[in-house]
Amino acid sequence: MKLGNTVRKCRFDLDETSQQVLADAVGVTRQTIYAIERGKFVPSTLLALKIARFFGKSVEDIFYVIDDE
Amino acid sequence: MLSTTNEIAFPGGKQTRLKNFAFLSIALSFFSMFWLSQATLAALDIEQWLKAGDTTHDLIGVGLFITFLAHMAMLPMILTGIRTLGRARVLGSACLALCAISTIALVSDWACLHDIVRQYPAGLDISGEMFVLRLGLAATCAYLTFQIGLSAALVTTLKNLKIEQSTRPVEDTFNAVNILGILCAGIGLTITVRMYYLDLPVSAWEWVVLPILCVVAMPYVVVLLSWLREARKENGGLLDEKQKTDLLKGGTTSWLASIPITVALFIVSYVTGPGPVSALWLPTYLFTSLLVFSASTLYFFREA
């Protein structure tokens, strides 16, 4: 199982917010946001909640499980 | 000394870079002073030095080269200082001019030493080369003394400036620390490997080789300690969770890499008996581990 996310889509939906703005808002580096969007890094529960709160959505709206085929 | 006015404010990122350059500059300046003192002793007692053989000549040659590298490392700090701090412009410009003179002096020192080594054994007159050599060393020493003063002044000034403090994780510093680790480890490993081929007496390991390698590692240690101190002030807030994970992965990689390195060094030491390996296994191990750690941490951080 892998963790998928819609962070990139949410950013573009929210006035094309940059990775740096999101990173500053949730207290991480831009590289971390980039890694999350690429699915290379699984964020902690706290960081996932912070990202969800930034977009005004629930965690399930942004993060979802991708089942193995 | 520079002004310690509170009128200047600039972003935390620039402040961090300037501080890093200042610390690096101070560390390298001390390293250069150490080497230049060796070169000055050699210049004062030329007959003894010429009898010492190729090993000493090589060591002084390596020292001059590293001092040259130190000059290059100081340049960004001086230029940043000139651009950022108005009051430092005069001192910085003077330092830049001295840096240029000193670099030329270093090259002429190297050329003079090269000539002396060839001409003196042949019974030729070397008074001209000796004069240029001493002049060059004096110019370099003057520059380095000034450089240490400027670096200390910059640090003092930065501490007293009204600075926009950064409370979020800084990507540049993380990259800079790891790149510096790669550079220090690379230089340290190069020198260590070179030492394997030098026929040094056993006593030389204690008073020449180990201090040199300690000084090579010093810039990394100084920057790392200052970074950790800043991180502690921020209660660890300068590292985000991915950076912490990357450090853990880098640590694991370097630990795994250290096992075959240690085994190889042990086997070589066991087979060859007392010799360079029994004295140089520690710096070889440390610099290789540092190289693997810094390179892998940087790789994991950037791989996404």
Boltz contact constraints between the chains, C-beta under 6 A:
constraints:
  - contact:
      token1: [A, 24]
      token2: [B, 168]
      max_distance: 6.0
  - contact:
      token1: [A, 27]
      token2: [B, 168]
      max_distance: 6.0
  - contact:
      token1: [A, 28]
      token2: [B, 240]
      max_distance: 6.0
  - contact:
      token1: [A, 29]
      token2: [B, 169]
      max_distance: 6.0
  - contact:
      token1: [A, 29]
      token2: [B, 171]
      max_distance: 6.0
  - contact:
      token1: [A, 29]
      token2: [B, 240]
      max_distance: 6.0
  - contact:
      token1: [A, 31]
      token2: [B, 171]
      max_distance: 6.0
  - contact:
      token1: [A, 32]
      token2: [B, 240]
      max_distance: 6.0
  - contact:
      token1: [A, 32]
      token2: [B, 242]
      max_distance: 6.0
  - contact:
      token1: [A, 34]
      token2: [B, 304]
      max_distance: 6.0
  - contact:
      token1: [A, 35]
      token2: [B, 242]
      max_distance: 6.0
  - contact:
      token1: [A, 35]
      token2: [B, 304]
      max_distance: 6.0
  - contact:
      token1: [A, 38]
      token2: [B, 304]
      max_distance: 6.0
  - contact:
      token1: [A, 40]
      token2: [B, 304]
      max_distance: 6.0
  - contact:
      token1: [A, 41]
      token2: [B, 242]
      max_distance: 6.0
  - contact:
      token1: [A, 44]
      token2: [B, 241]
      max_distance: 6.0
